[in-house]
């Protein structure tokens, strides 16, 4: 059997134990080119420069991303069109047949007699 604690530990004790588990905010610096906040020792995400040189070509990246989304949107539209069945245009005779069937169903329902009430089962009264 494993050993058990003799007393309950308080919440302050728990807090003291977990005091080093807190999150620290990331250190940000200002980009020398565009003055936007950025992480140190990394290329600026807004202008794509690092140490005065252009590292990331963001314009082509944005164009590629927009092309991908355009292609995805076109494909989604095409699949939606393919999945939707075309609405069949019913002719007048088909509509008349459907109306006649619904009228027949209504008449049949009206002609059915109401269910008779079930007699009460009283065994004591019968005896």
Buried (B, 14 or more C-beta within 10 A) or exposed (E): EEEEEEEEEEEEEEEEEEEEEEEEEEEEEEBEBEEEEBEEEEBBEBBBBBEEEEEBEBEEEEEEEEEEEEEEEEEEEEEEEEEEEEEEEEEEEEEEEEEEEEEEEEEEEEEEEEEEEEEEEEEEEEE
